[in-house]
Amino acid sequence: MATDCKNCPLRKRQLFTAMSDEELDFMRRFKSGELTVEPGTVLLMEGSNSPQLFTVLHGMGVRYKGLSDGRRQVVSFVMPGDFIGLQAGVMGEMKHSVEATTAMTLCVFKRSDLWSLFRSFPRRAYDLAWLAALEEHFLGDALTTLGRRSALERVAWSFHRFHSRAAALLMTRNGECKVPFRQQDLADALGLSLVHTNKTIKRLRDRQIASWQDGVLKILDEAKLRELAHLEDTDAAAEPRPLI
């Protein structure tokens, strides 16, 4: 059975701003169904023209761009509450791919209904623009990471950002959270080799700053992790955001 928007478990989490009754009624009409996929499923393909847009209800995945020789750049990790497919909805085709890393459940919206959102409910349209601006902010931070942070600083930045987002989604326990990605995924996100990534993770563990073992990330010294990553006081990963 599809989850009624009134009973959406994500709405209870402080990461997401509250919806008015009017907004909730609109979202119930906007949602056309749910999709459940297995790990490894490509949800959206770079260059494709998808008829559907999605919000992640459960599970995680990766956004990535591929090169003709098979190499790829992971753009970001997809987590619950993320809205995906907007590029195809606005630009006509996807400029990156999205693949499920775990089993995922997604709320489905018809791409053809996107323009009715702009016409009929400008507040929800503004929320989409806000989410796009947030993504631009993240990509700017990621570009700074790739261009200016050292390998150790890159891994520290990625660990803190992921853990902070997981905590805001109530996905941490005793300072730990599950990270269902491979070290190769992290290497592809940070522009490092797999060997260099592995050695860098070990350095953070040896220095008792952070540990990622057996799919579990644990922050051992958050202050040192933030200092190492050159993070500002504010944390955009945990900033309240609208839920589409």
C-alpha positions in Angstrom: 0.0 0.0 0.0 1.3 3.4 -0.9 2.0 5.8 2.0 -0.5 8.6 2.4 1.2 11.9 2.6 -0.7 12.5 5.8 1.2 9.6 7.3 4.6 10.2 5.7 7.3 9.3 8.3 9.6 12.0 6.9 7.2 14.8 7.9 7.9 14.0 11.6 11.6 14.8 11.3 12.8 18.2 12.3 15.0 18.4 9.1 11.8 19.2 7.1 9.7 22.3 7.5 6.1 21.8 8.3 3.4 21.7 5.6 0.2 23.7 5.9 -3.1 21.7 5.4 -3.4 23.3 2.0 0.1 22.2 1.0 -0.6 18.7 2.3 -3.8 18.4 0.2 -1.9 19.5 -2.9 0.9 17.0 -2.3 -1.7 14.2 -2.0 -3.0 15.1 -5.4 0.4 15.6 -6.9 1.7 12.2 -5.8 0.8 9.5 -8.4 2.1 6.4 -6.6 5.1 4.7 -5.2 8.0 2.7 -6.6 10.1 0.1 -4.9 13.4 -0.9 -6.4 16.3 -3.3 -5.7 19.9 -2.3 -5.1 21.7 -1.5 -8.3 18.6 -0.2 -10.1 19.3 2.8 -12.3 16.4 5.2 -11.5 17.4 7.9 -13.9 19.9 7.7 -16.8 22.1 10.6 -18.0 20.7 11.8 -21.3 17.3 10.2 -20.7 13.9 11.9 -20.8 12.1 10.5 -17.7 8.3 10.9 -17.5 8.6 10.7 -13.7 10.0 12.6 -10.7 10.7 11.1 -7.4 11.1 11.8 -3.7 13.1 9.2 -1.7 11.0 7.8 1.1 13.3 5.0 2.2 16.8 3.9 1.1 19.9 5.5 -0.4 21.6 5.9 -3.7 24.2 7.8 -5.7 24.1 10.6 -8.3 26.9 10.3 -10.8 28.2 11.5 -14.2 30.0 9.0 -16.4 32.8 9.2 -19.0 32.9 7.3 -22.2 35.7 5.1 -20.9 33.7 3.9 -17.9 35.1 6.3 -15.3 32.6 8.2 -13.2 32.3 11.2 -10.9 29.9 10.7 -8.0 28.1 14.0 -7.7 26.3 13.3 -4.4 24.8 10.6 -2.2 21.0 10.3 -2.3 19.2 10.1 1.1 15.6 10.0 2.3 13.7 13.2 1.5 15.8 14.0 -1.6 13.8 15.1 -4.7 15.3 13.7 -7.8 14.6 14.1 -11.5 14.1 17.9 -11.6 16.7 18.3 -14.3 14.6 16.1 -16.7 11.5 17.9 -15.6 12.9 21.4 -16.4 15.7 20.8 -19.0 14.1 17.9 -20.9 16.8 15.3 -20.1 18.9 14.2 -17.2 22.5 15.5 -16.9 23.5 12.8 -14.5 22.4 9.3 -13.5 20.9 8.1 -10.3 21.4 4.5 -9.0 20.0 2.8 -6.0 22.6 1.6 -3.5 20.1 -0.1 -1.2 16.5 -1.2 -1.7 14.6 2.0 -2.1 11.0 3.2 -1.9 10.2 6.4 -3.8 7.2 8.6 -4.1 6.4 9.1 -7.7 5.2 12.3 -9.4 4.2 12.8 -13.1 6.6 15.0 -14.9 3.7 16.4 -16.9 2.1 17.7 -13.6 5.2 19.7 -12.7 4.0 22.8 -14.5 0.6 22.7 -12.7 2.6 23.0 -9.5 4.1 26.3 -10.8 0.7 27.6 -12.0 -1.5 26.5 -9.1 0.7 26.4 -6.1 3.6 29.0 -6.3 4.6 28.3 -2.7 5.5 24.7 -3.6 7.2 26.0 -6.7 9.3 28.3 -4.5 10.2 25.2 -2.4 11.6 23.6 -5.6 13.6 26.6 -6.3 14.9 26.6 -2.7 16.0 23.0 -3.0 17.8 23.7 -6.3 19.6 26.6 -4.6 20.6 24.3 -1.8 22.0 21.8 -4.3 24.0 24.6 -6.0 25.4 25.5 -2.6 26.4 21.9 -2.0 28.0 21.6 -5.4 30.0 24.8 -4.8 31.3 23.3 -1.5 32.1 20.0 -3.3 34.0 21.8 -6.0 36.0 23.6 -3.3 36.7 20.3 -1.7 38.0 18.7 -4.9 40.0 21.8 -5.8 41.5 22.9 -2.5 41.1 20.4 0.3 43.8 17.8 0.8 42.9 14.1 0.7 42.6 14.0 4.5 40.5 17.1 4.5 38.2 15.7 1.7 37.4 12.6 3.6 36.9 14.5 6.9 34.5 16.9 5.0 32.5 14.0 3.5 32.3 12.1 6.8 31.0 15.1 8.7 28.5 16.1 6.0 27.1 12.6 5.7 26.9 12.0 9.5 25.3 15.4 10.0 22.6 14.7 7.4 22.0 11.2 8.9 21.7 12.7 12.4 19.1 15.2 11.1 17.2 12.3 9.5 17.3 10.4 12.9 19.4 7.7 11.3 22.2 7.8 13.9 22.5 5.9 17.2 25.2 6.4 19.8 27.1 8.6 17.4 27.1 5.9 14.7 25.3 5.6 11.4 25.2 3.0 8.6 26.9 4.0 5.4 25.7 1.5 2.7 28.3 2.7 0.1 31.6 1.2 -1.1 35.0 2.9 -0.6 35.1 3.1 -4.4 31.9 5.3 -4.3 33.6 7.7 -1.8 36.8 7.7 -4.0 34.7 8.5 -7.0 33.0 11.4 -5.1 36.3 12.9 -3.8 38.5 12.4 -6.9 40.9 10.0 -5.1 42.2 6.5 -6.0 40.7 3.6 -4.0 44.1 3.0 -2.4 44.5 6.6 -1.3 41.0 6.7 0.1 41.6 3.5 2.1 44.9 4.9 3.6 43.2 8.2 4.4 40.3 6.6 6.2 42.9 4.6 8.2 44.7 7.8 9.2 41.5 9.3 10.5 40.9 6.1 12.5 44.4 6.0 13.9 44.1 9.6 15.0 40.9 8.8 16.8 38.9 11.3 14.8 36.5 9.1 12.8 36.0 5.5 11.9 34.3 3.8 8.9 34.4 0.0 9.3 32.0 -2.8 8.3 29.6 -0.2 6.8 29.3 1.9 10.0 30.5 5.4 10.3 31.4 6.7 13.8 32.5 10.2 14.7 35.1 10.0 17.5 36.0 13.6 17.8 33.6 16.0 16.0 35.6 19.2 16.9 38.8 17.8 15.4 36.8 16.5 12.3 35.3 20.0 11.7 38.6 21.7 12.2 40.3 19.3 9.8 37.6 19.8 7.2 37.7 23.6 7.5 33.9 23.7 8.1 32.0 26.8 9.0 29.9 27.1 12.1 26.7 26.6 10.1 25.9 23.2 8.6 23.9 23.3 5.4 23.5 19.5 5.6 21.3 19.8 8.7 19.5 23.0 7.7 15.7 22.7 7.7 14.3 22.3 4.2 11.0 21.7 2.5 9.8 18.2 1.7 8.4 17.7 -1.8 
